[in-house]
Structure formats: structure tokens, C-alpha cells
Amino acid sequence: MQSLRWHRFDSVNALCAQIVTRITTAANEAINARGAFHIVLAGGSTPQVVYEQLRDINTDWNSWFIYYGDERCLPSGDDERNDTMAQQSWLDHVAIPSVQIYSMPAELGAEQGAAKYGQQLLARQEFDLVLLGLGEDGHTASLFPSHKIDVSTAALAVHAAPKPPPERISLTASRLSAARAVWFLVAGPQKHEALMRWERGEDIPAAHIQPAAGVDIFTDFNAAN
């Protein structure tokens, strides 16, 4: 069963400011306790605002390790890729060593890229923090309704995605759940119906992310009303 904690905000700006503060605290606590901070990034407009603000936080960038929850199978550097957005809005502006940024090799295609990324994750048993979004259909990362959500490997080749591009790579539900904390960032009126379905306990892909510590949902919508 999935344990949910709802955090509701009056605006996207307030939501993003709180996430930046919480990420800073989580990172510095992990570095002090274990010498490193391992974070999985999400794509989307709300995470982009957060990433831009993370440029200015006080932290030891040399101790950060960056991963991705999903990626579009497009050429490296394509503007529609999640890693391009993260690089341009944040990572190019801070001193995280490049060898500690694990982009998905989605330019190799879904099957080969997923296999290679899965191998890269073998040494990482647990993430410190996973950031995720929520689609209008209840999908998260590139785990879509009626598609495979979990397999025995860490990364999943996604074919015929219902939104372009059709070829993608995604971490599986179990791999995304292997984290000390999982936070969903969900903003905008187009997400309200999916949030209400989730709160009602419907079987959407996001409901399959089940970390031991539970899931935190940060939203600008009061779905309880």
C-alpha cells in the first residue's frame, strides 16, 4: 500500500520555494551523514523553476550525484530532453563533477539505452531523494497507463508512449521506490483530475511508487475539496 502525505500551497512560487529549501536541507543532511547526496531528477516546468533556484543554494556540490527518472529517445543535447533542461537551467551553473551526473543514454534507443542505464545503477542500491511529476492521465516518469510499470531490471524501455516522442526510457516503479524520500511536484489545473483520482485511491501509475517512508505530494491544488 502507498502512504501519502499531502502538502498544499497557495501558489506555484510558494511550492517551488519550499521544495528548494527542503532539497537543500536533505542534501546537506545526507552529505553530513553519509558523505554524498544521490538525487533523481524529473522533467517538466515546475521542476525547471526549482532547478533554476538551486543554483544559489549553499552546499558541497562535489558531493552531489545526479540521476534521471526518465528520458525521451532523442539526440543528445536535444531541447526536448530532460537532461538538456536540467543542464541549462541548473547543472551547467554549479560545480557538480561531470562524472557524477548520470544522464540516460537515450540517444542509443529505448532498448539499448535502458540496458546500459540499468547497468550503471547496479552499484546504487538506494537514492536519497526522487523527484517526480504527474501527468494528466496519472502517469509518472514515463510509466503510462496500460504499459509495463515494473520489470526485473532498473530501467525500462518504453515503446508507443501515448505522448511524443513514442520511444522513451524510464526507471521502473520498484527502482523509483528504492529511495529514502520520494516527492511529487504537481502544479497546474490540468493535473487536478489526476490528483483527485489518486486521492480516491484509483490504480494510476503514480500509485505504484511505494517507498518504505511513504510519498510526499506537493501541489497547488486542494484536492480534498
C-alpha positions in Angstrom: 0.0 0.0 0.0 1.1 3.5 -0.7 1.3 6.0 2.2 0.6 9.6 1.0 1.4 12.9 2.7 -0.2 16.0 1.1 1.4 19.4 1.2 -0.8 22.1 -0.3 0.3 25.6 -1.4 -1.5 28.8 -2.5 0.8 29.3 -5.5 3.4 27.5 -7.6 6.0 30.0 -6.4 5.4 29.1 -2.8 5.5 25.4 -3.7 8.8 25.8 -5.5 10.4 27.9 -2.8 9.5 25.2 -0.2 11.0 22.4 -2.4 14.3 24.3 -2.8 14.5 24.7 0.9 13.7 21.1 1.5 16.2 19.8 -1.1 18.9 22.0 0.4 18.2 20.5 3.9 18.0 17.0 2.6 21.3 17.3 0.6 23.3 18.8 3.4 22.0 16.3 5.9 22.8 13.4 3.6 26.3 14.8 3.0 26.9 15.3 6.7 25.7 11.8 7.5 26.9 9.7 4.6 29.3 11.9 2.5 27.1 12.1 -0.6 23.7 13.1 -1.9 22.0 11.0 -4.6 19.1 12.6 -6.3 16.8 11.5 -9.2 15.5 14.4 -11.3 12.2 14.9 -13.0 11.3 16.8 -16.2 8.7 19.4 -16.5 8.0 23.1 -16.0 7.7 23.1 -12.2 11.0 21.2 -11.6 12.6 23.6 -14.0 11.7 26.5 -11.7 13.2 24.6 -8.8 16.4 23.8 -10.7 16.9 27.4 -11.6 16.7 28.4 -7.9 19.0 25.6 -6.8 21.9 27.3 -8.5 22.3 29.7 -5.5 22.0 27.3 -2.5 24.8 26.7 0.0 26.0 23.2 -0.4 29.0 21.0 -1.2 28.4 20.4 -4.9 31.3 17.9 -5.1 29.2 15.5 -3.0 26.1 15.5 -5.3 25.2 12.6 -7.6 22.6 13.2 -10.3 20.3 10.6 -11.9 17.1 10.8 -14.1 13.7 9.2 -13.7 13.1 9.1 -17.4 14.2 10.4 -20.7 13.0 10.8 -24.3 14.8 8.9 -27.0 16.2 12.0 -28.8 19.7 13.0 -29.8 22.0 14.1 -27.0 21.5 17.9 -26.4 18.0 18.0 -27.9 15.9 20.7 -26.3 13.1 18.3 -25.6 15.3 16.0 -23.4 15.0 16.2 -19.6 18.8 16.3 -19.1 19.2 19.2 -21.5 16.6 21.2 -19.5 18.4 20.3 -16.2 21.8 21.2 -17.6 20.7 24.5 -19.0 18.7 25.6 -16.0 21.0 24.4 -13.2 23.8 21.8 -13.7 25.9 23.9 -16.1 26.0 26.6 -13.5 27.3 24.6 -10.5 30.4 22.6 -9.7 29.0 19.1 -9.6 31.7 16.9 -11.2 30.6 15.7 -14.7 31.4 12.1 -13.8 28.7 12.3 -11.1 25.9 13.3 -13.5 24.3 10.1 -14.9 22.3 11.1 -17.9 20.2 8.3 -19.6 21.9 7.3 -22.9 18.5 7.6 -24.7 20.2 8.6 -28.0 21.0 4.8 -28.2 17.4 3.9 -28.4 15.0 2.6 -25.8 16.2 -1.0 -25.5 20.0 -0.3 -25.6 19.7 2.8 -23.6 17.6 1.2 -20.8 20.0 -1.8 -20.6 23.0 0.5 -20.3 21.4 2.7 -17.7 20.3 -0.3 -15.7 23.9 -1.4 -15.6 25.1 2.0 -14.4 22.6 1.8 -11.4 23.7 -1.6 -10.2 26.1 0.0 -7.6 23.4 2.4 -6.3 21.0 0.4 -4.0 19.1 3.4 -2.7 18.6 7.0 -3.7 18.4 9.8 -1.1 15.6 11.7 -3.0 13.5 11.0 -6.0 11.6 13.9 -7.7 8.6 13.0 -9.8 5.8 14.7 -11.7 2.2 13.6 -12.5 0.6 13.6 -16.0 -3.0 14.3 -16.7 -3.5 10.5 -17.2 -1.9 9.6 -14.0 1.5 8.7 -15.4 4.8 9.5 -13.7 8.3 9.4 -15.2 7.5 7.5 -18.4 5.3 4.9 -16.7 2.0 5.2 -18.6 -1.4 3.6 -18.0 -1.7 0.2 -19.7 2.1 0.0 -20.2 4.6 -2.0 -18.2 5.3 -0.3 -14.9 7.7 -2.8 -13.4 10.2 -5.4 -14.6 13.2 -7.1 -13.1 15.6 -4.5 -14.4 16.1 -1.0 -13.0 15.3 0.8 -16.3 12.5 0.1 -18.7 12.4 0.5 -22.5 9.1 2.3 -23.3 7.6 2.0 -26.8 4.5 3.6 -28.2 4.2 6.2 -25.5 0.8 8.0 -25.8 2.6 11.3 -25.9 5.5 12.2 -28.2 8.1 11.0 -28.6 6.9 7.4 -28.6 10.3 5.9 -27.6 11.5 6.6 -24.0 13.4 5.2 -21.1 12.1 5.1 -17.6 13.1 3.8 -14.2 10.7 1.1 -13.1 8.3 1.6 -10.2 10.3 -0.5 -7.9 13.5 1.3 -8.7 11.9 4.7 -8.2 10.6 3.4 -4.9 14.1 2.5 -3.6 14.6 5.8 -2.0 14.8 7.5 1.4 12.3 10.1 0.1 10.0 10.4 -2.9 8.4 13.8 -3.7 5.8 14.5 -6.4 5.7 18.1 -7.6 2.3 18.7 -9.1 1.1 22.1 -10.2 -1.5 23.5 -12.7 -5.2 23.0 -13.2 -4.7 20.4 -15.9 -3.4 18.0 -13.2 -6.4 18.4 -10.9 -8.4 15.4 -12.2 -5.4 13.1 -11.9 -4.8 14.3 -8.3 -8.4 13.6 -7.4 -8.2 10.1 -8.9 -5.1 9.5 -6.9 -6.6 10.8 -3.7 -9.6 8.5 -4.2 -7.2 5.5 -4.4 -7.6 4.7 -8.1 -5.0 2.5 -9.8 -2.9 5.1 -11.7 0.8 4.6 -12.4 1.8 7.1 -9.7 0.2 4.8 -7.1 2.7 2.1 -7.8 5.6 4.2 -6.4 5.7 2.8 -2.9 8.8 3.7 -0.9 9.0 2.5 2.7 8.9 6.0 4.1 5.8 7.0 2.0 5.3 9.6 -0.7 5.1 13.3 -0.3 2.8 15.2 -2.8 3.5 19.0 -3.1 0.6 20.7 -5.0 -1.1 24.0 -5.6 -4.5 22.3 -5.6 -6.7 21.5 -2.6 -7.8 18.1 -3.9 -9.7 17.4 -0.7 -12.3 20.0 -1.5 
